[in-house]
Amino acid sequence: MNEADREEAPSGGDPVGDPGEGAFLDLHVQREALERRLVLVQQQQQFGTNAEAIAQAGTEEREALLDLDRVLTLIRAAEYRRRPGARRW
């Protein structure tokens, strides 16, 4: 692969052709979707008029927070692995 064929990632880091790059970007897509879901359920709790729907939104909020924590942990691990000289455990 010559220099003309290599595209740089938006972050200016690894080339887009890197197999790990797609997985890394997918994690950010998941993070964004979870953040949107979290905002929605928080608004449902705040502005809901049905007690049952508000309780359901609270349950969904807890699930979204757990999923978001998992994805953010994976993102932090992926960011560490992308650093030069990162140790492999």
Secondary structure by P-SEA (a helix, b strand, c coil): cccccccccccccccccccaaaaaaaaaaaaaaaaaaaaaaaaaaaccccaaaaaaaaaaaaaaaaaaaaaaaaaaaaaaaaccccccc
